[in-house]
Amino acid sequence: PDECGHRHEIENKKKSIEIIDSKVVGPIYDALKEIGEDFKILVMPDHPTPLALRTHTHEPVPYMIFDSRKENLEKNEKATYDEAYAESTGIYNEIGFHLMDKFIND
């Protein structure tokens, strides 16, 4: 996704994220679910590379935390994994490393 952002390739950026989901995140999720113990998964980029700018920026990045203990809670069908939705939630971690505290302790 990062290199596609540098090259302004929206379809390839989307495809690369889908590949990471199907080849990495999906199999990890399936394996952890099969074990049958509680688990959490944090998905996020290390920095944004907006297509329009074609370079890294210091803007906040969206993240997703999946917690198997909360899996049966009502799902938000309107939720997406992108900067606009992340901003709309109002959830923001000004100090980046505090996100790990949230991940572990929340």
Contacts in CASP RR format, 6 or more apart in sequence:
PFRMAT RR
TARGET T0000
AUTHOR 0000-0000-0000
METHOD contacts of the structure
MODEL  1
PDECGHRHEIENKKKSIEIIDSKVVGPIYDALKEIGEDFKILVMPDHPTP
LALRTHTHEPVPYMIFDSRKENLEKNEKATYDEAYAESTGIYNEIGFHLM
DKFIND
1 13 0 8 1.000
1 16 0 8 1.000
1 17 0 8 1.000
1 20 0 8 1.000
1 45 0 8 1.000
1 49 0 8 1.000
2 45 0 8 1.000
2 49 0 8 1.000
4 10 0 8 1.000
4 12 0 8 1.000
4 13 0 8 1.000
4 16 0 8 1.000
5 13 0 8 1.000
5 49 0 8 1.000
5 50 0 8 1.000
5 51 0 8 1.000
5 54 0 8 1.000
6 49 0 8 1.000
6 54 0 8 1.000
6 55 0 8 1.000
7 54 0 8 1.000
8 51 0 8 1.000
8 52 0 8 1.000
8 54 0 8 1.000
9 51 0 8 1.000
10 51 0 8 1.000
13 51 0 8 1.000
25 41 0 8 1.000
25 43 0 8 1.000
28 41 0 8 1.000
29 41 0 8 1.000
29 66 0 8 1.000
32 39 0 8 1.000
32 41 0 8 1.000
32 68 0 8 1.000
33 39 0 8 1.000
33 68 0 8 1.000
38 67 0 8 1.000
38 68 0 8 1.000
38 69 0 8 1.000
39 68 0 8 1.000
40 65 0 8 1.000
40 66 0 8 1.000
40 67 0 8 1.000
40 68 0 8 1.000
40 103 0 8 1.000
41 64 0 8 1.000
41 65 0 8 1.000
41 66 0 8 1.000
42 63 0 8 1.000
42 64 0 8 1.000
42 65 0 8 1.000
42 99 0 8 1.000
42 103 0 8 1.000
43 63 0 8 1.000
43 64 0 8 1.000
43 65 0 8 1.000
43 66 0 8 1.000
43 81 0 8 1.000
44 61 0 8 1.000
44 62 0 8 1.000
44 63 0 8 1.000
44 64 0 8 1.000
44 99 0 8 1.000
45 61 0 8 1.000
46 61 0 8 1.000
47 56 0 8 1.000
47 57 0 8 1.000
47 58 0 8 1.000
47 61 0 8 1.000
48 56 0 8 1.000
48 57 0 8 1.000
48 59 0 8 1.000
48 61 0 8 1.000
48 83 0 8 1.000
49 55 0 8 1.000
49 56 0 8 1.000
49 57 0 8 1.000
50 57 0 8 1.000
50 59 0 8 1.000
59 83 0 8 1.000
60 83 0 8 1.000
60 86 0 8 1.000
60 87 0 8 1.000
60 92 0 8 1.000
60 93 0 8 1.000
61 83 0 8 1.000
61 86 0 8 1.000
62 81 0 8 1.000
62 82 0 8 1.000
62 83 0 8 1.000
62 85 0 8 1.000
62 86 0 8 1.000
63 86 0 8 1.000
63 99 0 8 1.000
64 81 0 8 1.000
65 102 0 8 1.000
65 103 0 8 1.000
65 106 0 8 1.000
79 85 0 8 1.000
93 99 0 8 1.000
93 102 0 8 1.000
END
